[in-house]
Amino acid sequence: IGGGRKLSKFSTVRWLYTIGIQGIIWKFELHRGGQKLIIPILLTRHLNPVFASGALIIPASLYFLLKKFLIKPYYLKRNKQKALENAEKTSSQVQEGRAAAEKAQQLQQTVANRKKSKQLETGGLVITRALYGNHVILSKINASSASSRESASEVIDVTIPLNFLVSDSGQLKLHEGVKKSGIMGFCDPCPGEPKKLYVEYSYAGNQYKVLVDDYEELLIPRGAHRI
């Protein structure tokens, strides 16, 4: 019986409790890369039920106490600190990306409006709302029936670029395997975080919505997206 914990990308520690013909043994293991260090400790050669139970319960209980009051708070604090440091490092990168996306959208605005007007006249495809960014935020928006237009620092509005990309035949296709932050008018609002694209659109008088992953294909309109 045993358990382990990953300390880093390349390091893992394990503790094993063994009962066999040699007696009761603890084993401590350190795995790092392709190397393994094993430290066996023979507790006793006699199979005493009370000692055997204590040798299992006491270390396990000690570990769970350390995990709750020391290890878990430490990792939470460390992860929070890393998140803050990452946010500071990427802040300027995000601001530059947003500024570039805004300039690109200004260039797209005229053509996007013209295409939108044409599609409205024929009852074709019109992107009414499109957001790109943090997958958690967009999953919540997609799951909600509310039409809230609250802004978030980890989300960017990409309604204009998608209307710009609508074809004359009233279709929009984003190819699979292509990261959407590289599309003109887009940017990466949350570097290092998984992203999704959320789209609300109208077609032939009906309302639709769809949520796709960053590298997933988007092909609209589709009857399965109808609200």
C-alpha positions as CSV (number, residue, x, y, z in Angstrom):
1,I,0.0,0.0,0.0
2,G,1.3,3.4,-0.8
3,G,1.0,6.8,-2.3
4,G,3.0,9.6,-3.9
5,R,3.1,13.2,-4.8
6,K,4.5,15.1,-7.8
7,L,6.9,17.8,-6.6
8,S,7.7,19.2,-10.0
9,K,7.6,18.4,-13.7
10,F,10.4,15.9,-13.3
11,S,10.3,14.9,-9.6
12,T,8.0,12.5,-7.7
13,V,8.1,11.1,-4.1
14,R,6.4,8.0,-3.0
15,W,5.9,6.2,0.3
16,L,5.2,2.4,0.3
17,Y,4.1,0.1,3.1
18,T,4.8,-3.5,2.6
19,I,4.0,-6.7,4.5
20,G,5.8,-9.8,3.3
21,I,7.9,-12.8,4.3
22,Q,10.7,-10.4,5.2
23,G,8.5,-8.6,7.7
24,I,7.0,-5.1,7.8
25,I,8.9,-2.6,5.6
26,W,8.6,1.1,4.7
27,K,10.0,2.3,1.4
28,F,10.7,5.9,0.5
29,E,11.2,6.5,-3.3
30,L,12.4,9.6,-5.2
31,H,11.9,9.6,-8.9
32,R,13.6,12.3,-10.9
33,G,13.8,12.1,-14.7
34,G,14.9,8.6,-15.5
35,Q,16.5,8.0,-12.1
36,K,15.1,6.4,-9.0
37,L,16.3,6.4,-5.4
38,I,14.8,3.8,-3.0
39,I,15.3,3.8,0.7
40,P,13.9,0.6,2.4
41,I,13.4,0.6,6.2
42,L,12.8,-2.7,7.9
43,L,10.6,-2.0,10.9
44,T,10.3,-5.6,12.2
45,R,10.6,-9.2,11.0
46,H,7.7,-10.3,13.3
47,L,4.1,-10.0,11.9
48,N,2.5,-8.4,14.9
49,P,-1.1,-7.2,14.0
50,V,-1.0,-4.2,16.4
51,F,2.4,-3.1,15.2
52,A,1.4,-3.7,11.6
53,S,-1.7,-1.5,12.0
54,G,0.2,1.3,13.7
55,A,2.9,1.3,11.1
56,L,0.2,2.0,8.5
57,I,-2.2,4.3,10.3
58,I,0.3,6.6,12.1
59,P,2.3,7.7,9.0
60,A,-0.9,8.0,6.9
61,S,-2.6,10.1,9.5
62,L,0.5,12.3,9.9
63,Y,0.6,12.8,6.1
64,F,-3.1,13.9,5.9
65,L,-2.6,16.3,8.8
66,L,0.5,17.8,7.1
67,K,-1.3,18.0,3.8
68,K,-4.3,19.9,5.3
69,F,-2.4,22.3,7.6
70,L,1.0,22.7,5.8
71,I,1.3,21.3,2.3
72,K,-2.1,22.5,0.9
73,P,-1.9,26.1,2.3
74,Y,1.7,26.3,1.0
75,Y,0.8,25.3,-2.6
76,L,-2.3,27.6,-2.6
77,K,-0.1,30.5,-1.5
78,R,2.6,29.6,-4.1
79,N,0.1,29.2,-6.9
80,K,-1.5,32.6,-6.0
81,Q,1.9,34.2,-6.0
82,K,2.7,32.7,-9.4
83,A,-0.6,33.9,-10.8
84,L,0.1,37.4,-9.6
85,E,3.7,37.3,-11.1
86,N,2.3,35.9,-14.4
87,A,-0.3,38.6,-14.5
88,E,2.3,41.3,-14.1
89,K,4.5,39.8,-16.8
90,T,1.8,39.5,-19.3
91,S,0.0,42.8,-18.5
92,S,2.0,44.8,-21.0
93,Q,1.8,42.0,-23.6
94,V,-2.0,42.0,-23.3
95,Q,-2.3,45.8,-23.5
96,E,-0.2,45.8,-26.7
97,G,-2.3,42.9,-28.2
98,R,-5.5,44.7,-27.4
99,A,-4.2,47.9,-28.9
100,A,-3.2,46.1,-32.1
101,A,-6.6,44.3,-32.2
102,E,-8.4,47.6,-31.8
103,K,-6.6,49.1,-34.7
104,A,-7.3,46.1,-36.9
105,Q,-11.0,46.3,-36.0
106,Q,-11.1,49.9,-37.0
107,L,-9.8,48.9,-40.4
108,Q,-12.4,46.1,-40.7
109,Q,-15.3,48.3,-39.5
110,T,-16.4,49.6,-42.8
111,V,-16.4,46.3,-44.7
112,A,-17.9,44.5,-41.7
113,N,-20.8,47.0,-41.5
114,R,-21.4,46.7,-45.3
115,K,-21.5,42.9,-45.1
116,K,-23.8,43.1,-42.0
117,S,-26.2,45.4,-43.8
118,K,-26.3,43.1,-46.9
119,Q,-27.0,40.0,-44.8
120,L,-29.7,41.9,-42.9
121,E,-31.4,42.7,-46.1
122,T,-31.5,39.1,-47.3
123,G,-32.1,37.5,-43.9
124,G,-28.6,36.0,-44.0
125,L,-25.9,35.5,-41.4
126,V,-25.3,38.3,-38.9
127,I,-22.9,38.0,-35.9
128,T,-24.7,39.8,-33.1
129,R,-22.2,39.1,-30.4
130,A,-18.8,37.4,-30.3
131,L,-16.4,37.0,-27.4
132,Y,-13.0,35.4,-27.3
133,G,-11.0,34.6,-24.1
134,N,-11.0,32.8,-20.8
135,H,-12.8,29.4,-21.2
136,V,-14.4,29.6,-17.7
137,I,-16.0,33.0,-18.3
138,L,-17.3,32.1,-21.7
139,S,-18.6,28.7,-20.6
140,K,-20.6,30.5,-17.9
141,I,-22.0,33.0,-20.4
142,N,-22.9,30.1,-22.8
143,A,-24.7,28.2,-20.0
144,S,-26.7,31.3,-18.9
145,S,-29.9,32.4,-20.6
146,A,-29.2,36.0,-19.7
147,S,-28.1,38.4,-22.3
148,S,-25.6,40.3,-20.1
149,R,-22.9,42.2,-21.9
150,E,-20.6,42.6,-18.9
151,S,-17.0,43.1,-20.0
152,A,-14.1,41.1,-18.5
153,S,-10.4,41.7,-18.5
154,E,-9.7,38.2,-19.9
155,V,-12.2,38.5,-22.7
156,I,-12.1,40.5,-26.0
157,D,-15.1,41.4,-28.2
158,V,-14.6,40.1,-31.7
159,T,-18.0,40.8,-33.2
160,I,-16.5,43.1,-35.9
161,P,-13.8,40.6,-37.1
162,L,-16.3,37.8,-37.5
163,N,-18.8,39.9,-39.4
164,F,-15.8,40.9,-41.6
165,L,-15.1,37.2,-42.3
166,V,-18.7,36.3,-43.3
167,S,-18.8,35.3,-46.9
168,D,-21.1,36.7,-49.6
169,S,-23.0,33.5,-49.5
170,G,-23.8,34.0,-45.8
171,Q,-21.4,31.6,-44.2
172,L,-18.5,31.8,-41.7
173,K,-15.8,29.2,-41.4
174,L,-12.8,29.1,-39.1
175,H,-10.5,26.2,-39.8
176,E,-9.6,23.5,-37.3
177,G,-6.1,23.6,-35.8
178,V,-5.6,27.3,-36.2
179,K,-5.3,29.3,-33.0
180,K,-7.9,32.0,-33.1
181,S,-5.8,34.7,-31.4
182,G,-3.9,34.9,-34.7
183,I,-7.0,36.0,-36.7
184,M,-6.9,39.7,-37.7
185,G,-8.8,41.7,-35.1
186,F,-8.2,39.1,-32.3
187,C,-5.6,39.0,-29.6
188,D,-4.7,36.8,-26.6
189,P,-6.5,38.4,-23.6
190,C,-5.3,35.8,-21.1
191,P,-1.8,34.3,-22.0
192,G,-1.3,30.8,-20.6
193,E,-5.0,30.1,-20.0
194,P,-7.2,27.9,-22.1
195,K,-9.5,29.9,-24.4
196,K,-12.8,29.6,-26.2
197,L,-14.8,31.5,-28.7
198,Y,-18.5,32.3,-28.0
199,V,-20.7,33.5,-30.8
200,E,-24.3,34.6,-30.9
201,Y,-25.8,35.1,-34.4
202,S,-29.0,35.5,-36.3
203,Y,-30.0,33.7,-39.5
204,A,-33.3,33.7,-41.4
205,G,-35.0,35.4,-38.5
206,N,-33.8,32.9,-35.9
207,Q,-31.3,33.2,-33.1
208,Y,-28.3,31.0,-32.5
209,K,-25.4,30.6,-30.2
210,V,-22.3,28.4,-30.2
211,L,-19.1,27.9,-28.0
212,V,-16.0,26.3,-29.5
213,D,-12.5,25.6,-28.3
214,D,-9.5,27.6,-29.4
215,Y,-8.3,25.2,-32.1
216,E,-11.8,23.8,-32.9
217,E,-13.4,24.4,-36.3
218,L,-16.3,26.9,-36.4
219,L,-18.8,26.6,-39.3
220,I,-22.0,28.6,-39.2
221,P,-24.9,28.7,-39.6
222,R,-25.9,25.3,-38.2
223,G,-29.3,24.1,-37.1
224,A,-27.8,22.5,-33.9
225,H,-26.9,26.0,-32.6
226,R,-30.5,27.3,-32.7
227,I,-31.7,28.7,-29.4
